[in-house]
Amino acid sequence: MKRTSLALAVAAGTLGVSLMAQAEFIKASKASIEARNFYFSRDFRDGAGQAKSEEWAQGFLLRLESGYTDGTVGFGLDALGTLGFKLDSGGGTAGSGLLVPDRSGGSQDSYSGLGLTAKANVAESLLKVGALQLKNPAIGSSDSRLLPQVFRGAQLVSKDIAGLTLDAGYLDEVNNRNSSDYEDMTLNTFALSGIKISGANQSNEFLYGGGTYKLSDSLSAGYYYSNLEEMYKQHSVNLVHVLPLGDKQSFKTDLRFARSTDDGSSNIDNKAFGAMFTYALSGHSLGLGYQKMSGDTGAAYVGGTDPYLVNYVQIGNFAAKDETSWQARYDFNFASVGIPGLTFMTRYLTGDNIDRGAASDGKEWERDMDIAYVVQNGPLKNLGVKWRNATMRNNFGRDIDENRLIVSYTLSLL
């Protein structure tokens, strides 16, 4: 009887701890669904080939984030479910990146995906394994179309040392913005980059490691190393300083440098320097950017991602071989005049000195404008509307006029 009573007591205690852990796992969970309605129009102003890329699509993103089980090591599980479907693709206007291409040159009617991420937390360190969306100087998942770019791999982030954030990861596959399948990663190639690849442009291993250290309340420095197997190796450093100048005033300095070299199957040889200086006063921000490419090729980064370049903008990256570019930018937040949720941005970039071989130097310019509003209160709270307009001209490729209209709504489920 005593043994039976003891066994029952142990079983009851174990069950109680398990239920408590499960309760914390569920209690701290979050869930939301985002609906995105996306219209994209890119008008090629001249030259042979497709005259326009124009599509309209609807997307849904279901995000689930669990809490953690109790104990020294807390375990959890996240999920990202995505669904996109075509509303209109016109005749011969596919290729916007909103939808999955089909074999006829058009777009598929719908596509979907499900990404699961297991996670483990110890003190201030977090390990994630599975579907990942990343944003750091080594690699940045793109989310500028209907559905986001998602990688498969593992990431460890540690903040156990005060002021220091360490970040390391391993990736082997990517599910791109207009795809429903995971595939090998690629090296990004673009006009006048000077990049050449021997063999297939495919890699199933991307490694990175680095971190950011906060030297003071106003100054932080970072370093990252990354390697896309067989394609390139990269060392990048950055320095960010924010100088308070008085009431609602500041001056921000953002400096970035990356050194990229080949890793066997490419000719990558690039030094990318960028600097962005921004003066902020109340709701106004005025920025001036400079970017310089040197070496035998343009900048190196994983295909489809957002590179860590100050002059990477809506259409162009201003990162061709030997290119020098400047940016002037203005932002205004209407909350400063009593209209919270309304923002405006415009910028102008110009680049020259691009290596075109025997031809004259390449030149390009781009003007962008964003205006966005997010409803702050009432039954339509969190409803967002954004219009993105861009014009790009150059002397080596096709001119582009582009418009994007995005209507989004996020509903919290938990």
Backbone torsions as a table, in degrees:
resi	resn	phi	psi	omega
1	MET	NA	-40.9	-178.6
2	LYS	-63.7	-41.7	179.8
3	ARG	-64.9	-39.5	179.5
4	THR	-64.7	-43.2	179.1
5	SER	-62.0	-41.3	179.7
6	LEU	-65.4	-42.4	179.1
7	ALA	-62.7	-40.8	178.7
8	LEU	-65.2	-38.9	180.0
9	ALA	-64.6	-44.1	178.4
10	VAL	-62.9	-44.0	-179.6
11	ALA	-62.7	-41.7	179.7
12	ALA	-65.2	-41.9	179.3
13	GLY	-64.1	-43.2	178.9
14	THR	-62.2	-42.8	178.9
15	LEU	-63.1	-39.9	-179.9
16	GLY	-63.6	-44.5	178.2
17	VAL	-62.4	-41.7	-179.5
18	SER	-62.6	-43.7	179.6
19	LEU	-65.9	-38.3	178.7
20	MET	-63.9	-44.2	179.0
21	ALA	-61.8	-42.4	179.9
22	GLN	-65.5	-37.7	178.6
23	ALA	-62.0	-43.6	177.6
24	GLU	-66.2	-37.2	178.6
25	PHE	-58.6	-42.6	-177.4
26	ILE	-82.9	-40.3	-175.3
27	LYS	-58.8	-40.1	-177.1
28	ALA	-89.4	6.5	-177.5
29	SER	-74.4	152.8	178.0
30	LYS	-130.1	147.3	177.3
31	ALA	-148.5	138.9	178.2
32	SER	-150.1	157.6	174.8
33	ILE	-129.0	132.5	179.7
34	GLU	-116.6	129.9	174.9
35	ALA	-105.5	130.2	179.1
36	ARG	-123.5	124.4	173.0
37	ASN	-109.6	119.2	-167.1
38	PHE	-127.1	121.3	172.4
39	TYR	-110.9	129.9	-176.7
40	PHE	-129.8	130.1	177.6
41	SER	-138.5	119.3	176.2
42	ARG	-121.8	113.3	-176.2
43	ASP	-100.7	115.8	176.3
44	PHE	-84.8	114.3	-168.2
45	ARG	-73.5	-23.3	-178.3
46	ASP	-156.1	177.5	176.9
47	GLY	87.9	165.8	179.9
48	ALA	-79.2	162.5	177.9
49	GLY	104.4	-166.2	-177.5
50	GLN	-59.3	128.2	-176.0
51	ALA	-79.0	-30.5	-175.3
52	LYS	-151.9	144.4	169.3
53	SER	-114.1	114.5	-174.2
54	GLU	-143.6	121.2	179.4
55	GLU	-146.8	158.1	179.3
56	TRP	-134.9	129.6	-173.9
57	ALA	-145.8	159.7	177.4
58	GLN	-119.5	133.6	179.5
59	GLY	-130.3	154.9	175.9
60	PHE	-134.1	136.5	178.4
61	LEU	-126.6	117.7	177.0
62	LEU	-103.3	117.8	-178.5
63	ARG	-113.5	125.0	177.3
64	LEU	-121.5	127.1	178.0
65	GLU	-129.1	114.2	-179.2
66	SER	-80.9	165.8	168.1
67	GLY	-80.5	-158.6	-179.4
68	TYR	-122.8	146.4	174.2
69	THR	-66.3	158.6	-178.9
70	ASP	-74.9	155.1	178.0
71	GLY	125.1	174.1	179.2
72	THR	-58.6	-42.2	174.8
73	VAL	-108.6	117.9	178.2
74	GLY	-96.9	134.0	-178.9
75	PHE	-112.0	147.5	179.6
76	GLY	-153.3	178.2	-177.9
77	LEU	-146.7	130.2	175.5
78	ASP	-113.2	158.7	177.9
79	ALA	-145.1	144.2	175.3
80	LEU	-129.7	112.4	177.2
81	GLY	-106.6	132.6	-177.7
82	THR	-128.6	146.8	178.1
83	LEU	-147.3	128.3	176.5
84	GLY	-132.6	142.2	176.4
85	PHE	-144.5	152.7	-174.0
86	LYS	-77.8	132.9	170.6
87	LEU	-101.7	-39.8	177.4
88	ASP	-159.6	134.7	177.6
89	SER	-128.7	2.5	175.8
90	GLY	59.6	-168.6	177.6
91	GLY	-106.3	108.7	179.8
92	GLY	74.1	22.2	-178.6
93	THR	-116.8	19.0	178.9
94	ALA	-72.3	175.2	177.3
95	GLY	100.8	19.3	-179.3
96	SER	-77.8	-18.7	-174.2
97	GLY	93.1	-1.7	178.4
98	LEU	-79.4	-32.8	-171.2
99	LEU	-127.4	163.9	179.8
100	VAL	-77.1	127.6	178.2
101	PRO	-64.9	149.3	172.9
102	ASP	-111.1	176.2	-173.3
103	ARG	-72.1	-16.0	-178.1
104	SER	-88.6	-1.4	-176.9
105	GLY	96.1	-0.8	176.6
106	GLY	-99.2	-149.1	-178.6
107	SER	-130.6	146.1	177.3
108	GLN	-68.9	154.8	-176.8
109	ASP	-69.0	-32.7	-177.9
110	SER	-157.7	162.3	173.5
111	TYR	-157.1	157.7	-176.3
112	SER	-152.1	168.7	178.4
113	GLY	-161.6	158.3	175.9
114	LEU	-137.7	121.7	178.5
115	GLY	-117.0	128.3	178.6
116	LEU	-111.1	141.8	-179.0
117	THR	-133.9	115.2	173.1
118	ALA	-83.4	144.2	-178.7
119	LYS	-140.6	150.4	178.8
120	ALA	-137.3	133.4	-175.8
121	ASN	-121.8	127.2	174.5
122	VAL	-129.1	117.2	-177.8
123	ALA	52.5	-116.2	-179.7
124	GLU	-107.0	24.5	178.2
125	SER	-115.2	138.3	-176.9
126	LEU	-131.6	124.8	176.3
127	LEU	-109.0	128.9	175.8
128	LYS	-121.9	137.1	178.8
129	VAL	-133.8	125.1	-179.9
130	GLY	131.6	-132.8	-179.0
131	ALA	-78.5	129.2	-174.6
132	LEU	-133.1	138.6	166.8
133	GLN	-113.3	123.3	-170.5
134	LEU	-118.8	149.5	176.8
135	LYS	-151.6	94.6	177.1
136	ASN	-152.0	174.0	-177.6
137	PRO	-60.5	-21.5	-179.3
138	ALA	-82.3	-38.0	-176.7
139	ILE	-158.6	139.9	-179.7
140	GLY	-133.2	116.5	177.9
141	SER	-64.5	131.4	-179.6
142	SER	-83.0	137.7	177.6
143	ASP	-134.8	41.0	-174.7
144	SER	-104.3	16.3	175.2
145	ARG	-129.0	-154.9	-174.8
146	LEU	-66.6	-48.2	-178.8
147	LEU	-123.9	151.3	-173.7
148	PRO	-79.6	159.2	172.3
149	GLN	-79.6	132.5	-176.6
150	VAL	-128.5	134.4	177.6
151	PHE	-103.0	159.6	173.5
152	ARG	-113.9	128.1	-178.8
153	GLY	168.3	-149.7	-178.1
154	ALA	-137.1	143.5	178.7
155	GLN	-138.8	136.0	176.3
156	LEU	-122.5	122.7	177.4
157	VAL	-121.0	128.1	-178.9
158	SER	-125.7	132.2	175.5
159	LYS	-124.8	30.3	-176.6
160	ASP	-69.4	-26.0	177.8
161	ILE	-98.3	125.9	-175.9
162	ALA	-55.5	128.6	177.4
163	GLY	83.5	-9.7	-176.8
164	LEU	-113.8	127.2	173.9
165	THR	-114.7	117.1	178.0
166	LEU	-102.6	141.5	-172.1
167	ASP	-143.4	124.8	178.3
168	ALA	-141.8	149.9	-178.2
169	GLY	-158.8	160.7	175.5
170	TYR	-134.6	127.9	-179.8
171	LEU	-125.6	143.8	178.2
172	ASP	-127.8	-15.7	-179.3
173	GLU	-147.0	161.8	178.1
174	VAL	-139.0	140.3	171.3
175	ASN	-108.8	103.8	-173.4
176	ASN	-73.0	171.4	-173.3
177	ARG	-59.0	-36.4	-178.3
178	ASN	-112.3	49.4	-179.6
179	SER	-146.3	155.9	175.1
180	SER	-115.7	7.3	-177.3
181	ASP	-127.5	150.4	172.5
182	TYR	-82.0	144.7	-179.0
183	GLU	-150.2	172.1	177.2
184	ASP	-64.3	153.5	176.6
185	MET	-80.6	162.4	179.8
186	THR	-130.0	163.4	171.0
187	LEU	-89.6	128.5	-178.7
188	ASN	-67.8	132.7	173.2
189	THR	-123.5	145.8	-175.9
190	PHE	-152.1	170.5	-174.2
191	ALA	-57.6	129.3	176.4
192	LEU	59.4	26.7	175.5
193	SER	-74.8	-24.7	-176.5
194	GLY	75.8	6.9	-176.7
195	ILE	-81.8	131.8	176.6
196	LYS	-127.3	144.3	-177.4
197	ILE	-127.5	130.6	175.0
198	SER	-95.0	121.2	-176.4
199	GLY	90.9	-164.5	-177.0
200	ALA	-73.3	142.1	175.4
201	ASN	-85.6	75.5	-178.5
202	GLN	-146.2	143.5	175.5
203	SER	-152.3	138.0	178.9
204	ASN	-114.9	27.8	176.2
205	GLU	-150.9	119.5	173.7
206	PHE	-128.2	121.7	179.6
207	LEU	-115.1	143.1	173.5
208	TYR	-150.3	156.7	176.8
209	GLY	-162.5	144.9	-180.0
210	GLY	168.6	-157.2	-180.0
211	GLY	174.9	177.6	-179.8
212	THR	-128.9	136.0	178.7
213	TYR	-119.7	129.1	178.9
214	LYS	-88.2	102.6	-177.5
215	LEU	-71.2	-31.1	177.3
216	SER	-158.4	-179.7	179.5
217	ASP	-61.6	-23.9	-174.6
218	SER	-113.4	-4.3	-174.4
219	LEU	-133.2	129.8	176.3
220	SER	-136.5	150.0	-179.6
221	ALA	-133.1	148.0	-178.0
222	GLY	-140.5	155.2	175.1
223	TYR	-143.4	137.7	176.2
224	TYR	-139.0	141.4	170.6
225	TYR	-115.0	138.8	178.1
226	SER	-143.8	156.5	-178.5
227	ASN	-148.6	115.5	169.5
228	LEU	-93.4	108.7	-169.9
229	GLU	-50.9	131.3	178.6
230	GLU	73.2	-5.7	-176.0
231	MET	-111.3	-60.5	-179.4
232	TYR	-157.0	158.9	170.5
233	LYS	-120.0	145.3	-175.0
234	GLN	-144.0	136.2	170.6
235	HIS	-114.7	127.5	179.7
236	SER	-132.0	141.6	177.8
237	VAL	-130.6	151.2	176.2
238	ASN	-147.7	154.7	-179.5
239	LEU	-139.0	126.7	-179.7
240	VAL	-126.0	126.6	179.4
241	HIS	-131.1	132.3	176.8
242	VAL	-118.3	116.7	-177.8
243	LEU	-102.6	112.6	175.7
244	PRO	-68.9	136.1	-177.6
245	LEU	-116.9	0.4	-178.2
246	GLY	139.8	-163.1	-177.1
247	ASP	-61.9	115.7	176.7
248	LYS	58.9	30.3	178.6
249	GLN	-129.9	143.3	176.7
250	SER	-158.3	161.5	175.5
251	PHE	-131.5	118.1	-175.7
252	LYS	-107.2	133.1	174.8
253	THR	-116.3	125.7	-178.9
254	ASP	-126.2	108.6	-178.6
255	LEU	-111.1	135.8	-177.7
256	ARG	-138.3	139.7	175.9
257	PHE	-144.5	135.2	178.1
258	ALA	-135.4	134.1	176.4
259	ARG	-114.2	117.8	-176.4
260	SER	-118.2	136.5	177.1
261	THR	-133.5	163.9	-176.7
262	ASP	-72.5	161.8	178.4
263	ASP	-131.0	35.3	172.7
264	GLY	116.9	-42.2	-173.8
265	SER	-116.5	11.8	179.3
266	SER	-139.2	174.7	176.8
267	ASN	-108.4	24.2	-175.0
268	ILE	-55.3	127.0	174.7
269	ASP	-156.5	96.3	-172.2
270	ASN	-145.0	141.6	169.0
271	LYS	-120.5	121.7	-178.1
272	ALA	-117.9	116.0	177.4
273	PHE	-113.8	135.8	177.8
274	GLY	-140.7	147.1	177.9
275	ALA	-143.3	135.3	177.2
276	MET	-131.3	125.4	179.3
277	PHE	-116.9	126.7	-174.4
278	THR	-130.9	123.6	175.0
279	TYR	-102.1	126.8	-178.4
280	ALA	-117.4	134.5	177.6
281	LEU	-140.1	110.9	-177.2
282	SER	54.4	-120.4	-178.2
283	GLY	-88.8	-1.7	-176.5
284	HIS	-96.0	144.2	172.4
285	SER	-139.5	130.3	179.0
286	LEU	-123.4	121.3	-175.4
287	GLY	-121.5	150.6	175.3
288	LEU	-131.5	123.5	-177.1
289	GLY	-118.5	150.9	177.6
290	TYR	-138.2	137.5	179.8
291	GLN	-142.2	135.2	-177.3
292	LYS	-134.4	127.4	175.4
293	MET	-104.2	136.7	173.8
294	SER	-142.7	162.7	-175.3
295	GLY	109.9	-172.8	-175.4
296	ASP	-83.6	-10.9	179.1
297	THR	-140.2	175.3	172.7
298	GLY	-80.8	-169.3	-175.8
299	ALA	-66.0	152.4	-179.9
300	ALA	-114.5	130.4	174.1
301	TYR	-161.5	162.3	-177.7
302	VAL	-66.6	137.3	-177.3
303	GLY	-57.6	135.3	176.4
304	GLY	84.7	-6.5	-177.4
305	THR	-91.3	170.4	174.1
306	ASP	-94.5	107.7	-177.6
307	PRO	-71.0	155.2	-177.9
308	TYR	-85.3	67.8	-178.8
309	LEU	-124.2	136.8	-176.9
310	VAL	-68.1	-25.8	-179.0
311	ASN	-106.7	23.6	169.2
312	TYR	-84.1	116.8	-172.3
313	VAL	-129.5	-155.5	-169.7
314	GLN	-62.0	-45.7	-178.8
315	ILE	-107.6	-53.2	-172.5
316	GLY	-99.1	164.8	173.9
317	ASN	-113.3	-10.3	178.0
318	PHE	50.5	41.8	-173.3
319	ALA	-127.6	27.4	178.6
320	ALA	-71.6	170.5	-177.8
321	LYS	-58.3	125.4	177.0
322	ASP	66.7	10.3	-175.7
323	GLU	-71.2	138.6	171.5
324	THR	-116.6	129.9	-176.4
325	SER	-139.1	153.9	179.0
326	TRP	-126.6	152.4	178.0
327	GLN	-137.0	135.9	170.4
328	ALA	-119.5	128.2	-173.3
329	ARG	-134.8	142.9	175.9
330	TYR	-133.4	131.9	176.8
331	ASP	-124.5	146.8	173.1
332	PHE	-140.4	128.6	176.3
333	ASN	-103.1	113.0	-174.8
334	PHE	-71.0	-5.2	174.6
335	ALA	-60.9	-27.1	-179.2
336	SER	-69.3	-16.5	177.6
337	VAL	-117.9	22.0	172.9
338	GLY	90.4	16.3	177.8
339	ILE	-125.0	75.4	-179.6
340	PRO	-64.6	144.5	179.1
341	GLY	97.9	-16.4	-178.8
342	LEU	-101.2	125.3	179.8
343	THR	-133.9	155.3	-179.7
344	PHE	-140.1	141.7	176.3
345	MET	-144.0	140.0	171.0
346	THR	-142.5	148.0	179.4
347	ARG	-151.9	156.0	177.5
348	TYR	-133.1	131.2	179.7
349	LEU	-126.8	143.9	175.5
350	THR	-137.5	136.3	-179.4
351	GLY	-132.1	146.1	178.4
352	ASP	-149.4	-172.6	179.9
353	ASN	66.1	21.4	-179.9
354	ILE	-72.2	132.7	-179.1
355	ASP	-72.6	114.3	177.3
356	ARG	-114.8	22.7	-178.9
357	GLY	70.9	-127.2	-177.2
358	ALA	-74.8	-16.8	-179.5
359	ALA	-78.2	169.7	178.0
360	SER	-65.5	161.0	-178.5
361	ASP	-56.8	142.2	177.7
362	GLY	-77.6	146.4	178.2
363	LYS	-136.9	149.2	176.8
364	GLU	-154.3	157.3	171.6
365	TRP	-146.8	156.2	179.6
366	GLU	-145.2	139.3	173.2
367	ARG	-122.0	129.8	-179.6
368	ASP	-121.5	151.9	173.5
369	MET	-146.7	130.5	174.2
370	ASP	-123.1	135.3	169.0
371	ILE	-133.5	129.9	-173.2
372	ALA	-140.2	148.1	175.6
373	TYR	-140.5	133.3	175.9
374	VAL	-119.8	121.7	179.9
375	VAL	-63.0	129.6	-172.7
376	GLN	-92.7	-28.5	-175.2
377	ASN	-143.1	171.0	175.1
378	GLY	85.3	-173.1	-175.7
379	PRO	-65.4	-20.2	179.6
380	LEU	-101.6	18.5	-179.9
381	LYS	-55.6	136.9	-179.0
382	ASN	81.1	2.6	172.9
383	LEU	-75.4	124.4	-177.8
384	GLY	-119.5	142.5	176.2
385	VAL	-129.5	129.0	179.9
386	LYS	-135.8	134.3	173.4
387	TRP	-115.3	124.4	178.7
388	ARG	-118.0	122.9	-177.8
389	ASN	-123.4	138.6	-179.5
390	ALA	-146.9	147.2	174.8
391	THR	-130.7	129.8	179.9
392	MET	-131.3	133.5	178.2
393	ARG	-132.6	146.8	177.5
394	ASN	-156.5	174.9	179.8
395	ASN	-111.4	21.3	-178.4
396	PHE	-138.1	-3.1	-178.6
397	GLY	-151.8	-162.5	-176.9
398	ARG	-85.7	138.0	175.4
399	ASP	-74.5	152.0	-174.3
400	ILE	-137.0	135.2	164.5
401	ASP	-116.1	132.2	-173.3
402	GLU	-137.4	142.3	173.7
403	ASN	-135.0	138.4	174.5
404	ARG	-131.5	131.0	176.2
405	LEU	-122.7	119.0	-176.2
406	ILE	-122.2	124.2	173.8
407	VAL	-114.8	123.9	-176.8
408	SER	-133.1	151.9	177.7
409	TYR	-145.4	127.3	-179.6
410	THR	-114.3	126.7	-179.9
411	LEU	-116.6	125.4	177.5
412	SER	-80.8	129.1	-178.8
413	LEU	-99.5	-27.2	178.2
414	LEU	-133.0	NA	NA
